[in-house]
Amino acid sequence: YETMIATARREEEGSLIYIIDRADLYLRVRNGLRQVMLHLIALNTPHTGNMRGIRGADFLCFQQARTVGLKGTFRAFLSSKLQDLYTIVRRSDRDSVPIVNLKDQVLFSSWDTLFGDSANTMRENVPIYSFDGRDILRDSAWPEKMVWHGSSKKGHRQTDQYCETWRTGDRAVTGLASSLQSGHLLQQSPSSCSGSYIVLCIENAVISPSKK
């Protein structure tokens, strides 16, 4: 491993280095190597289907990420009127960059593996944390262990199943959610928009090194 790292350090700045036996991806930066990953983190409180629209949900992700010093761009893990969940992550980062929790532990090997009929389950015993560091599956602040998403298994928007573009908490309206206990994030469970569920935020692109 150390030999591979030493070899990687001879690569040009901006090069990507994949270490097969560890399934780790690194970016060659000016002063060494930086592991490449995308974070998946929950908002600090549960929410009904009324999040003031996708902009309201995205703003909460942005705000809470900044509060804990995360510099990436975080977007709500939701499909909406003009957005399919699958497309939130930049195309070039979908198939090889690991999805990790707040503590950089791997949840999924890549964004692509969350989707489709053969979607992977989360790694066992690797928690999803909120931005303030709580394990959402174990913490009582989230009594319902359901995750809002409003998407098909392939990550496409379901226009009659996203709480009127995430603007209503009406009991009679439904949105698609998934049981976190299943290990899948895109289970197709129509749920009342009055339910107070987990909202996840995904980092939507690997941060490139700044060029001076």
VOPAGU-2260 file (C-alpha; in pm, 1 decimal, decimal comma):
REM VOPAGU-2260
SITE   aa  ch    i         X         Y         Z
SITE  TYR   A    0       0,0       0,0       0,0
SITE  GLU   A    1     274,9     245,4      96,9
SITE  THR   A    2     458,6     163,2    -226,9
SITE  MET   A    3     144,5     239,0    -427,5
SITE  ILE   A    4     101,4     570,1    -246,8
SITE  ALA   A    5     464,1     661,4    -316,1
SITE  THR   A    6     414,6     577,3    -684,9
SITE  ALA   A    7      93,2     779,1    -695,8
SITE  ARG   A    8     276,3    1084,6    -562,5
SITE  ARG   A    9     475,2    1094,4    -887,2
SITE  GLU   A   10     155,7    1146,0   -1087,3
SITE  GLU   A   11      56,7    1488,8   -1219,4
SITE  GLU   A   12    -159,6    1715,8   -1006,3
SITE  GLY   A   13    -526,5    1649,9   -1087,2
SITE  SER   A   14    -473,0    1279,2   -1170,2
SITE  LEU   A   15    -709,6    1019,0   -1025,0
SITE  ILE   A   16    -552,1     709,7    -868,1
SITE  TYR   A   17    -760,4     398,4    -795,2
SITE  ILE   A   18    -618,1     144,8    -548,8
SITE  ILE   A   19    -790,2    -180,4    -643,2
SITE  ASP   A   20    -733,5    -395,1    -334,9
SITE  ARG   A   21    -873,5    -124,4    -106,6
SITE  ALA   A   22   -1136,1      11,7    -351,5
SITE  ASP   A   23   -1010,4     362,0    -269,7
SITE  LEU   A   24   -1000,6     653,1    -511,8
SITE  TYR   A   25    -750,4     936,5    -463,1
SITE  LEU   A   26    -693,4    1272,4    -626,4
SITE  ARG   A   27    -335,3    1395,6    -673,4
SITE  VAL   A   28    -323,7    1744,0    -522,4
SITE  ARG   A   29     -37,3    1989,2    -485,9
SITE  ASN   A   30      81,3    1868,3    -146,2
SITE  GLY   A   31       2,3    1497,3    -173,5
SITE  LEU   A   32    -309,0    1284,2    -215,1
SITE  ARG   A   33    -667,8    1339,7    -112,2
SITE  GLN   A   34    -918,6    1057,8     -93,7
SITE  VAL   A   35   -1213,7    1113,7    -327,2
SITE  MET   A   36   -1561,1    1059,3    -179,9
SITE  LEU   A   37   -1913,6    1200,5    -168,7
SITE  HIS   A   38   -2088,5    1247,6     165,2
SITE  LEU   A   39   -2447,0    1140,7     240,1
SITE  ILE   A   40   -2569,9    1309,5     559,2
SITE  ALA   A   41   -2911,7    1367,0     718,2
SITE  LEU   A   42   -3065,3    1698,3     818,2
SITE  ASN   A   43   -3063,1    1749,7    1195,3
SITE  THR   A   44   -3440,9    1711,9    1233,4
SITE  PRO   A   45   -3716,4    1512,5    1060,0
SITE  HIS   A   46   -3950,6    1693,4     818,9
SITE  THR   A   47   -4301,7    1653,0     681,8
SITE  GLY   A   48   -4359,1    1675,0     306,6
SITE  ASN   A   49   -4376,1    2053,6     339,5
SITE  MET   A   50   -4014,9    2167,8     303,7
SITE  ARG   A   51   -4097,5    2492,2     121,5
SITE  GLY   A   52   -4021,2    2318,4    -205,5
SITE  ILE   A   53   -3694,1    2172,4    -328,6
SITE  ARG   A   54   -3520,5    2508,4    -281,3
SITE  GLY   A   55   -3615,5    2507,8      85,3
SITE  ALA   A   56   -3478,1    2155,1     131,1
SITE  ASP   A   57   -3159,9    2233,8     -65,3
SITE  PHE   A   58   -3104,2    2545,5     144,7
SITE  LEU   A   59   -3125,4    2345,4     468,9
SITE  CYS   A   60   -2864,9    2102,1     330,2
SITE  PHE   A   61   -2638,1    2391,5     231,6
SITE  GLN   A   62   -2681,4    2571,8     563,4
SITE  GLN   A   63   -2620,3    2270,5     787,6
SITE  ALA   A   64   -2318,1    2155,9     583,7
SITE  ARG   A   65   -2159,0    2500,2     616,4
SITE  THR   A   66   -2229,4    2507,1     991,2
SITE  VAL   A   67   -2008,9    2199,4    1043,2
SITE  GLY   A   68   -1738,7    2321,6     803,1
SITE  LEU   A   69   -1814,0    2102,1     499,9
SITE  LYS   A   70   -1718,7    2288,7     183,0
SITE  GLY   A   71   -1887,7    2073,1     -81,8
SITE  THR   A   72   -2225,3    2150,2    -239,6
SITE  PHE   A   73   -2498,6    1948,2     -68,2
SITE  ARG   A   74   -2839,4    1893,0    -227,1
SITE  ALA   A   75   -3151,3    1730,4     -85,9
SITE  PHE   A   76   -3189,3    1358,9    -170,3
SITE  LEU   A   77   -3522,1    1426,9    -345,1
SITE  SER   A   78   -3678,5    1422,4    -688,5
SITE  SER   A   79   -3885,5    1729,8    -769,7
SITE  LYS   A   80   -4075,0    1894,9   -1052,9
SITE  LEU   A   81   -3766,3    1978,1   -1260,3
SITE  GLN   A   82   -3517,2    1729,9   -1116,9
SITE  ASP   A   83   -3464,7    1354,4   -1113,2
SITE  LEU   A   84   -3284,4    1235,7    -801,4
SITE  TYR   A   85   -3037,4    1033,1   -1008,7
SITE  THR   A   86   -2908,1    1342,6   -1191,0
SITE  ILE   A   87   -2818,8    1540,6    -876,5
SITE  VAL   A   88   -2466,8    1396,1    -865,0
SITE  ARG   A   89   -2235,9    1511,1   -1144,4
SITE  ARG   A   90   -2221,0    1258,1   -1428,8
SITE  SER   A   91   -1845,1    1199,6   -1401,1
SITE  ASP   A   92   -1874,6    1115,9   -1028,7
SITE  ARG   A   93   -2160,0     862,7   -1044,6
SITE  ASP   A   94   -1991,9     529,8   -1116,6
SITE  SER   A   95   -1664,8     516,4    -922,3
SITE  VAL   A   96   -1670,4     758,7    -627,8
SITE  PRO   A   97   -1768,9     598,8    -293,6
SITE  ILE   A   98   -2063,1     739,4     -95,1
SITE  VAL   A   99   -1959,9     789,4     268,1
SITE  ASN   A  100   -2112,6     907,1     595,7
SITE  LEU   A  101   -2011,9    1207,2     807,4
SITE  LYS   A  102   -1714,5    1009,5     945,2
SITE  ASP   A  103   -1594,0     904,6     596,6
SITE  GLN   A  104   -1708,1     542,7     640,0
SITE  VAL   A  105   -1828,5     386,0     313,1
SITE  LEU   A  106   -2207,5     339,4     282,8
SITE  PHE   A  107   -2221,2     253,1     -90,8
SITE  SER   A  108   -1941,8     183,3    -338,4
SITE  SER   A  109   -2081,9     446,6    -579,3
SITE  TRP   A  110   -2388,2     662,4    -654,0
SITE  ASP   A  111   -2492,6     430,0    -937,1
SITE  THR   A  112   -2525,7     133,7    -698,3
SITE  LEU   A  113   -2819,8     298,5    -515,8
SITE  PHE   A  114   -3045,6     270,5    -820,5
SITE  GLY   A  115   -3233,3      11,7   -1026,8
SITE  ASP   A  116   -3378,3    -332,3    -955,9
SITE  SER   A  117   -3039,9    -466,5    -846,3
SITE  ALA   A  118   -2960,7    -172,2    -616,4
SITE  ASN   A  119   -2713,5    -246,4    -340,2
SITE  THR   A  120   -2803,1    -222,0      26,4
SITE  MET   A  121   -2604,0      -0,3     258,9
SITE  ARG   A  122   -2295,0    -152,6     416,3
SITE  GLU   A  123   -2393,8    -331,3     735,8
SITE  ASN   A  124   -2315,1    -158,7    1064,6
SITE  VAL   A  125   -2221,4     168,7     892,1
SITE  PRO   A  126   -2456,6     440,0    1024,4
SITE  ILE   A  127   -2593,9     742,5     845,1
SITE  TYR   A  128   -2529,2    1043,7    1066,4
SITE  SER   A  129   -2698,8    1380,5    1085,6
SITE  PHE   A  130   -2488,2    1693,0    1034,8
SITE  ASP   A  131   -2466,6    1727,8    1414,2
SITE  GLY   A  132   -2327,2    1375,1    1446,2
SITE  ARG   A  133   -2623,0    1160,6    1559,0
SITE  ASP   A  134   -2690,2     808,8    1428,1
SITE  ILE   A  135   -3035,9     859,2    1277,3
SITE  LEU   A  136   -3131,0     491,5    1295,9
SITE  ARG   A  137   -3071,4     482,0    1671,8
SITE  ASP   A  138   -3156,7     836,8    1779,2
SITE  SER   A  139   -3508,8     899,5    1912,4
SITE  ALA   A  140   -3527,6    1240,9    1739,1
SITE  TRP   A  141   -3634,0    1039,3    1431,0
SITE  PRO   A  142   -3912,8     812,2    1560,8
SITE  GLU   A  143   -4007,7     712,9    1204,4
SITE  LYS   A  144   -3708,9     552,1    1031,7
SITE  MET   A  145   -3835,3     650,1     686,5
SITE  VAL   A  146   -3649,9     855,0     423,3
SITE  TRP   A  147   -3833,8    1088,3     182,5
SITE  HIS   A  148   -3727,2    1061,7    -184,4
SITE  GLY   A  149   -4023,7    1096,7    -427,8
SITE  SER   A  150   -3847,2     881,4    -687,2
SITE  SER   A  151   -3873,8     557,3    -881,1
SITE  LYS   A  152   -3617,5     283,3    -815,3
SITE  LYS   A  153   -3414,8     430,9   -1100,9
SITE  GLY   A  154   -3415,7     775,0    -940,5
SITE  HIS   A  155   -3674,7     934,4   -1170,4
SITE  ARG   A  156   -3931,5    1183,0   -1038,0
SITE  GLN   A  157   -4278,0    1046,2    -958,4
SITE  THR   A  158   -4494,2    1352,6   -1014,6
SITE  ASP   A  159   -4795,3    1229,0    -816,8
SITE  GLN   A  160   -4579,8    1107,1    -528,2
SITE  TYR   A  161   -4369,4    1397,5    -405,7
SITE  CYS   A  162   -4598,1    1593,8    -172,6
SITE  GLU   A  163   -4691,4    1852,1    -437,4
SITE  THR   A  164   -4325,6    1937,6    -507,2
SITE  TRP   A  165   -4243,9    1915,7    -133,5
SITE  ARG   A  166   -4482,4    2196,6     -45,3
SITE  THR   A  167   -4754,5    2018,0     150,7
SITE  GLY   A  168   -4780,6    1829,1     477,0
SITE  ASP   A  169   -5142,6    1734,2     404,8
SITE  ARG   A  170   -5243,9    1394,3     542,5
SITE  ALA   A  171   -5445,1    1314,7     226,5
SITE  VAL   A  172   -5149,4    1366,0     -11,0
SITE  THR   A  173   -4870,7    1109,9     -50,9
SITE  GLY   A  174   -4499,8    1104,3    -123,0
SITE  LEU   A  175   -4266,0     811,4    -179,4
SITE  ALA   A  176   -4042,1     714,2     110,5
SITE  SER   A  177   -3814,6     424,1     202,4
SITE  SER   A  178   -3757,3     235,8     526,7
SITE  LEU   A  179   -3400,0     298,7     638,9
SITE  GLN   A  180   -3407,5     -33,5     823,9
SITE  SER   A  181   -3431,3    -213,0     487,3
SITE  GLY   A  182   -3086,8     -85,3     387,0
SITE  HIS   A  183   -3235,9      44,7      59,9
SITE  LEU   A  184   -3288,8     417,7       8,9
SITE  LEU   A  185   -3541,8     387,9    -276,4
SITE  GLN   A  186   -3808,6     149,5    -150,1
SITE  GLN   A  187   -4142,7     239,6    -308,9
SITE  SER   A  188   -4358,4     314,9      -1,9
SITE  PRO   A  189   -4636,0     573,5     -60,5
SITE  SER   A  190   -4659,9     767,8     265,8
SITE  SER   A  191   -4879,3    1048,2     394,9
SITE  CYS   A  192   -4712,5    1387,5     354,3
SITE  SER   A  193   -4801,7    1460,7     717,4
SITE  GLY   A  194   -4538,8    1204,9     824,1
SITE  SER   A  195   -4224,9    1349,3     982,2
SITE  TYR   A  196   -3940,3    1163,7     814,0
SITE  ILE   A  197   -3565,7    1168,2     752,6
SITE  VAL   A  198   -3433,7    1403,2     482,9
SITE  LEU   A  199   -3092,2    1314,6     341,4
SITE  CYS   A  200   -2842,5    1545,5     172,6
SITE  ILE   A  201   -2593,0    1428,4     -90,2
SITE  GLU   A  202   -2269,6    1602,5    -187,1
SITE  ASN   A  203   -2320,8    1648,1    -560,0
SITE  ALA   A  204   -1963,6    1660,7    -693,5
SITE  VAL   A  205   -1607,7    1586,4    -592,0
SITE  ILE   A  206   -1434,7    1910,1    -494,6
SITE  SER   A  207   -1153,7    1990,1    -736,4
SITE  PRO   A  208    -832,1    2136,8    -597,1
SITE  SER   A  209    -829,3    2514,5    -628,6
SITE  LYS   A  210    -572,4    2645,5    -873,8
SITE  LYS   A  211    -378,0    2951,4    -770,7
